[in-house]
Amino acid sequence: MRGGAARGPGATARRRPGAGGPGAVGYRWTVRKRRRPESRRRRATLRRRRLGAAAVALLAAAAFGGGAILAGNGGASGGADDAAAAALPQLPRGGRDLLPDYRLVAFYGAPQSRELGALGIGTPRRASARLLEQARAYREGDRPVMPVLELLASIAASDPGDDGSYRLRQPHAVIRRYLAEARRRRALLLLDVQPGAADFADEIARLRPYLREPDVGLALDPEWHVGPGEVPGQVIGSVDAATVNEISARLAALVERRRLPEKLFVVHQFTAGMIARRGELEARPGLATVINVDGFGDRANKVAKYRDLRPHRGARLHSGFKLFYGEDLGLMKPEEVLRLRPAPELIVYE
């Protein structure tokens, strides 16, 4: 249900990196045990610091400017001779099937500030190096790992801006920079959309040139999709399954038309109402559709949230799991994550 979820006496809130702009805020609600007052004070300090960082970050982003979108059609290697051009596009680390052939490990964030997530700590090269180190722990048997750079492409804000959209857009120059780094690392780029009061479709249309590429996927962040009169961060946003299905249908058609390899398509969720009528979600040919469970806290709460929100058997949707370097109490180790049932196909670090 748009506008938030009921909060009991154990509910807590936090400002989350992922909202930006002058005065930008972001909240994550999750139900768990009360913590000590000292811990609550520490988290309040963290929220204030992130709020300031997000404001500075998006002011800096505005200075980057736009420019041309892509030089050529890219591909996994960034260049092609006549023989490669005649072949079907491949995934960065080979093949055309993403899941279950690979396990995906991602860093989430934006480069303007470390407060926006793990991907924004240091240069793209340094962040991707840390991602590769983290990803190595998830190699299991003969199943290889595919690294993923999840970049915030539309960032929800508390300020409506000139157009009343409550969102700011990542400059094309930044997106191109992370696409180049993803290709250097033989990784996927995943463009994350927090539309604010704008429509998902409008934000995705701007990203279409990137989505034509064989190594670029799409993530929807319904928490930051609000209705008329609502402000991101003051309510928990949502999306209807019909909207997700419309987006996935267009993305699948793009994959088929351009003969692309299987494309990553992610929908984030941490409350039951965040995806209205979730049982109506459709799995599309050509898409590896993942429901990524984003709850944070201690291990017991994270595992319970995962059990509640993971796709049920037979849904033909894949399970994802998010870990928070700063907010989780006792960060789960990779071997603990892999013991979840079913084991997540996508693991995202923020």
PAMIVO-207531 format. One record per residue (C-alpha): residue in one letter; y, z, x. Coordinates in pm, 1 decimal. Layout:
N
- a:Y:Z:X
...
***
This chain:
350
- m:0.0:0.0:0.0
- r:330.5:-106.9:146.9
- g:566.0:174.1:233.0
- g:329.8:413.1:403.9
- a:30.6:631.0:350.1
- a:-11.5:985.8:224.0
- r:26.7:1239.3:502.7
- g:-147.0:1573.6:496.2
- p:-52.5:1884.3:692.5
- g:-240.3:1753.7:996.3
- a:-53.7:1423.1:1012.0
- t:164.7:1345.4:1308.6
- a:406.6:1068.3:1394.8
- r:519.6:907.7:1712.6
- r:763.8:643.2:1819.8
- r:553.3:367.4:1965.2
- p:640.8:99.2:2218.9
- g:631.8:-223.8:2028.1
- a:955.5:-177.6:1839.3
- g:1268.2:-276.6:2020.8
- g:1632.9:-364.0:2010.5
- p:1951.4:-162.9:1978.8
- g:1846.9:156.2:1799.8
- a:1492.6:26.9:1766.7
- v:1220.8:266.6:1660.5
- g:851.3:259.2:1592.4
- y:620.8:513.0:1440.5
- r:245.8:552.0:1445.3
- w:93.6:785.9:1188.8
- t:-251.0:926.5:1239.4
- v:-431.0:1226.4:1093.9
- r:-575.3:1474.9:1337.9
- k:-575.7:1842.6:1427.1
- r:-248.7:2021.7:1481.3
- r:-151.6:2058.7:1844.0
- r:21.0:2338.6:2026.6
- p:399.9:2361.6:1993.1
- e:437.3:2284.7:2365.1
- s:253.7:1957.0:2311.1
- r:468.2:1864.4:2010.3
- r:783.9:1928.0:2212.0
- r:653.4:1708.4:2491.6
- r:582.9:1428.0:2247.2
- a:932.3:1459.1:2097.8
- t:1077.1:1413.4:2446.5
- l:854.3:1110.5:2498.0
- r:971.1:956.2:2169.9
- r:1338.3:996.6:2264.5
- r:1278.2:839.4:2605.3
- r:1097.4:544.4:2451.7
- l:1368.7:492.9:2194.9
- g:1628.9:456.1:2469.5
- a:1405.8:232.9:2676.6
- a:1335.1:0.0:2385.9
- a:1704.6:-42.2:2314.8
- v:1778.6:-133.6:2676.3
- a:1472.9:-359.1:2691.5
- l:1573.0:-589.5:2412.1
- l:1933.5:-606.3:2524.3
- a:1794.8:-729.1:2855.2
- a:1564.9:-973.2:2676.4
- a:1861.1:-1135.4:2506.0
- a:1996.2:-1230.7:2847.0
- f:1691.1:-1435.8:2941.0
- g:1773.3:-1729.7:2714.8
- g:1543.8:-1996.6:2583.9
- g:1476.1:-2332.8:2741.6
- a:1194.7:-2578.6:2721.2
- i:872.8:-2438.6:2584.3
- l:593.5:-2586.5:2793.8
- a:564.4:-2836.8:3072.9
- g:257.8:-3034.6:2975.5
- n:-37.2:-2917.2:2769.3
- g:-163.6:-2667.4:3027.7
- g:-528.1:-2584.4:2982.5
- a:-729.3:-2326.9:3169.9
- s:-628.3:-2457.4:3513.3
- g:-268.1:-2559.3:3437.6
- g:-326.5:-2922.1:3548.2
- a:-560.1:-3209.1:3471.1
- d:-674.0:-3539.3:3617.6
- d:-802.9:-3828.5:3408.3
- a:-1157.8:-3693.3:3395.6
- a:-1047.3:-3345.9:3285.7
- a:-814.9:-3494.7:3025.3
- a:-1107.1:-3679.8:2870.5
- a:-1322.0:-3365.6:2845.4
- l:-1300.8:-3109.6:2569.8
- p:-1073.1:-2813.9:2655.7
- q:-1253.6:-2510.9:2793.8
- l:-1185.9:-2138.8:2793.4
- p:-1024.4:-2003.2:3112.2
- r:-1356.6:-1874.4:3245.8
- g:-1569.1:-2156.5:3110.4
- g:-1736.6:-2254.8:2787.8
- r:-1594.1:-2298.3:2440.5
- d:-1736.1:-1994.9:2256.8
- l:-1538.4:-1673.3:2301.1
- l:-1744.9:-1418.6:2106.3
- p:-2004.4:-1294.4:2164.7
- d:-2021.3:-1481.8:2495.8
- y:-1746.7:-1264.6:2648.2
- r:-1620.5:-910.0:2613.0
- l:-1240.4:-903.0:2595.4
- v:-1023.0:-643.8:2772.9
- a:-647.3:-656.0:2716.5
- f:-321.3:-499.1:2828.9
- y:-57.0:-476.4:2554.1
- g:321.7:-465.7:2590.9
- a:633.3:-648.5:2703.1
- p:798.0:-681.7:3043.8
- q:1145.8:-546.1:2974.8
- s:1035.4:-181.5:3002.8
- r:728.4:19.9:3100.0
- e:781.0:212.7:2774.7
- l:672.2:-95.0:2578.6
- g:314.1:-72.4:2699.9
- a:80.1:-124.1:2995.5
- l:156.2:-494.7:3024.0
- g:522.1:-413.7:3088.0
- i:463.4:-187.8:3388.0
- g:564.0:-380.7:3698.5
- t:576.2:-755.1:3744.0
- p:333.9:-980.3:3553.6
- r:134.2:-1018.2:3874.6
- r:102.3:-642.8:3926.9
- a:21.2:-576.5:3561.3
- s:-246.2:-844.1:3559.0
- a:-396.3:-704.0:3880.1
- r:-431.2:-362.7:3712.8
- l:-580.9:-530.4:3407.5
- l:-847.0:-701.3:3618.2
- e:-932.3:-369.1:3780.9
- q:-963.2:-201.0:3439.4
- a:-1166.1:-490.8:3300.2
- r:-1430.5:-472.9:3573.5
- a:-1563.3:-149.1:3425.8
- y:-1658.3:-331.5:3104.8
- r:-1894.0:-581.9:3255.8
- e:-2231.1:-513.5:3095.2
- g:-2544.6:-695.2:3203.9
- d:-2494.8:-1069.6:3206.2
- r:-2202.0:-1059.2:2965.3
- p:-1881.4:-1150.3:3150.0
- v:-1537.3:-1005.8:3074.9
- m:-1239.3:-1215.7:2967.8
- p:-902.5:-1054.7:3056.7
- v:-629.6:-1080.9:2791.2
- l:-252.5:-1040.4:2826.2
- e:-124.5:-929.0:2483.5
- l:248.0:-998.9:2490.4
- l:489.3:-888.3:2216.9
- a:638.1:-1215.6:2093.3
- s:827.3:-1078.5:1790.4
- i:938.9:-716.7:1821.1
- a:1027.3:-500.6:1518.3
- a:1361.7:-317.5:1530.6
- s:1544.3:-51.6:1330.1
- d:1865.1:-257.9:1336.2
- p:1867.2:-544.2:1081.6
- g:2054.3:-781.2:1311.7
- d:2275.6:-1063.2:1189.8
- d:1999.9:-1215.6:978.1
- g:1867.7:-891.0:826.6
- s:1520.9:-954.7:972.5
- y:1475.1:-622.1:1157.2
- r:1308.7:-806.1:1443.0
- l:1392.0:-954.7:1781.7
- r:1220.4:-1248.2:1944.0
- q:1082.6:-1261.2:2293.1
- p:1262.0:-1536.9:2490.1
- h:1058.9:-1848.6:2561.7
- a:1121.8:-1799.6:2934.1
- v:930.2:-1470.1:2920.3
- i:642.8:-1618.4:2720.3
- r:610.2:-1905.5:2967.1
- r:608.5:-1660.8:3257.0
- y:316.6:-1465.4:3110.7
- l:129.1:-1780.6:3018.6
- a:156.9:-1893.5:3380.7
- e:28.7:-1555.1:3499.3
- a:-259.4:-1562.9:3250.3
- r:-361.5:-1902.2:3384.8
- r:-338.1:-1780.9:3742.9
- r:-581.6:-1501.1:3653.1
- r:-806.1:-1723.4:3435.4
- a:-716.9:-1500.9:3139.3
- l:-609.0:-1548.1:2778.8
- l:-254.0:-1497.9:2655.0
- l:-243.7:-1323.7:2314.7
- l:91.5:-1346.6:2132.9
- d:153.4:-1038.1:1916.3
- v:377.1:-1066.9:1608.7
- q:571.1:-771.0:1465.7
- p:781.4:-952.9:1202.6
- g:992.7:-667.0:1066.0
- a:1136.6:-789.9:736.0
- a:1076.6:-1154.7:827.7
- d:770.6:-1350.3:720.6
- f:470.8:-1376.6:947.0
- a:472.0:-1751.9:886.1
- d:826.1:-1795.9:1018.9
- e:749.4:-1604.8:1338.0
- i:424.5:-1792.7:1394.0
- a:591.3:-2131.3:1341.1
- r:807.6:-2061.4:1646.2
- l:492.6:-1996.9:1849.7
- r:308.2:-2309.2:1740.7
- p:362.0:-2501.5:2068.8
- y:184.9:-2221.4:2253.5
- l:-93.3:-2192.8:1996.3
- r:-180.6:-2557.3:2058.0
- e:-299.8:-2449.6:2401.1
- p:-669.7:-2368.0:2459.0
- d:-594.0:-2032.3:2622.6
- v:-343.2:-1877.5:2377.4
- g:-438.7:-1657.1:2080.9
- l:-251.9:-1482.3:1798.3
- a:-230.1:-1115.0:1692.8
- l:-76.2:-978.5:1370.8
- d:71.7:-626.4:1367.3
- p:98.7:-530.9:996.1
- e:241.3:-187.8:1076.6
- w:570.4:-364.6:1148.1
- h:576.1:-591.0:839.8
- v:804.9:-427.3:582.4
- g:934.5:-522.1:238.3
- p:1286.1:-552.9:92.1
- g:1493.6:-240.9:144.2
- e:1248.7:-97.5:399.6
- v:1309.1:-32.0:768.2
- p:1042.1:-61.9:1039.0
- g:950.3:279.4:1172.3
- q:1059.1:458.5:855.8
- v:758.7:326.2:663.7
- i:417.4:195.4:759.8
- g:409.0:-176.0:693.9
- s:117.7:-378.5:563.4
- v:-13.3:-725.9:499.0
- d:-222.4:-869.9:219.0
- a:-556.4:-1035.6:291.6
- a:-427.2:-1352.3:121.9
- t:-149.5:-1381.3:382.8
- v:-394.0:-1326.4:668.5
- n:-628.3:-1587.7:519.2
- e:-347.8:-1841.2:491.6
- i:-253.7:-1786.9:856.2
- s:-613.8:-1804.2:974.5
- a:-673.9:-2124.0:776.8
- r:-381.0:-2295.2:948.4
- l:-488.4:-2166.7:1288.8
- a:-846.4:-2285.1:1234.4
- a:-717.3:-2627.0:1125.3
- l:-515.9:-2646.6:1447.8
- v:-826.3:-2562.0:1650.5
- e:-1028.9:-2831.2:1473.8
- r:-758.8:-3097.4:1494.5
- r:-697.4:-3048.7:1865.7
- r:-1065.0:-2982.6:1944.9
- l:-978.7:-2650.0:2105.5
- p:-1230.0:-2385.2:2213.5
- e:-1274.3:-2080.7:1993.5
- k:-937.8:-1906.5:1957.4
- l:-875.7:-1531.3:1951.4
- f:-721.6:-1406.2:1625.5
- v:-651.8:-1030.9:1599.5
- v:-527.8:-809.7:1314.8
- h:-426.6:-455.5:1412.9
- q:-502.8:-166.4:1177.3
- f:-494.1:214.8:1182.9
- t:-471.8:305.9:810.5
- a:-688.9:184.6:525.2
- g:-390.3:44.1:334.4
- m:-251.2:-155.4:624.3
- i:-457.0:-460.3:523.2
- a:-451.3:-476.3:144.4
- r:-778.3:-606.0:-7.4
- r:-933.3:-626.8:337.9
- g:-1270.9:-709.7:188.2
- e:-1131.2:-1053.9:100.3
- l:-1063.1:-1148.3:461.3
- e:-1234.2:-1472.0:556.1
- a:-1396.3:-1553.7:889.5
- r:-1299.3:-1906.4:994.3
- p:-1491.5:-2152.6:1209.6
- g:-1317.9:-2190.2:1541.3
- l:-1164.2:-1840.9:1533.4
- a:-1290.9:-1518.1:1688.0
- t:-1137.7:-1285.8:1426.1
- v:-1107.5:-922.4:1536.8
- i:-999.2:-612.3:1343.2
- n:-852.5:-392.2:1615.9
- v:-863.0:-19.4:1533.4
- d:-546.3:140.1:1674.7
- g:-577.7:513.9:1605.4
- f:-484.6:751.4:1887.3
- g:-562.7:1112.5:1971.3
- d:-868.0:1290.2:2106.1
- r:-1212.2:1134.4:2127.9
- a:-1342.5:1280.3:1799.8
- n:-1050.4:1144.7:1601.2
- k:-1061.0:804.0:1766.4
- v:-1432.5:766.4:1704.0
- a:-1393.3:874.7:1339.1
- k:-1109.7:625.9:1289.4
- y:-1320.4:350.5:1443.5
- r:-1612.4:427.2:1213.6
- d:-1384.7:419.6:910.7
- l:-1203.4:93.4:988.5
- r:-1440.6:-125.2:1188.7
- p:-1568.3:-432.7:1000.1
- h:-1887.4:-367.0:809.6
- r:-2207.9:-548.5:888.8
- g:-2221.5:-895.2:741.5
- a:-1843.3:-940.6:733.7
- r:-1859.8:-1190.3:1023.7
- l:-1554.6:-1020.4:1170.5
- h:-1549.0:-859.4:1514.0
- s:-1456.3:-502.6:1610.1
- g:-1175.9:-404.7:1845.0
- f:-1067.4:-66.3:1982.5
- k:-735.0:46.3:2127.3
- l:-678.4:304.3:2400.1
- f:-343.8:466.5:2486.7
- y:-286.6:566.6:2847.5
- g:-5.3:804.9:2753.6
- e:-94.7:935.9:2406.5
- d:-474.3:972.3:2396.7
- l:-602.1:1322.6:2471.5
- g:-865.5:1279.8:2738.9
- l:-867.7:900.6:2774.0
- m:-1212.7:769.3:2686.0
- k:-1402.8:619.6:2977.1
- p:-1534.8:262.7:2954.6
- e:-1893.4:385.3:2929.1
- e:-1793.0:601.7:2631.1
- v:-1623.6:306.7:2463.3
- l:-1930.3:90.2:2512.4
- r:-2145.8:358.8:2346.8
- l:-1958.9:311.1:2018.4
- r:-2165.0:135.5:1754.7
- p:-2110.5:-143.7:1726.4
- a:-1964.2:-170.9:2075.8
- p:-1613.4:-319.9:2050.8
- e:-1578.9:-687.2:2137.2
- l:-1211.2:-635.2:2225.4
- i:-1071.5:-331.1:2406.8
- v:-690.7:-307.2:2423.2
- y:-497.8:-71.2:2651.7
- e:-138.7:25.1:2572.3
***
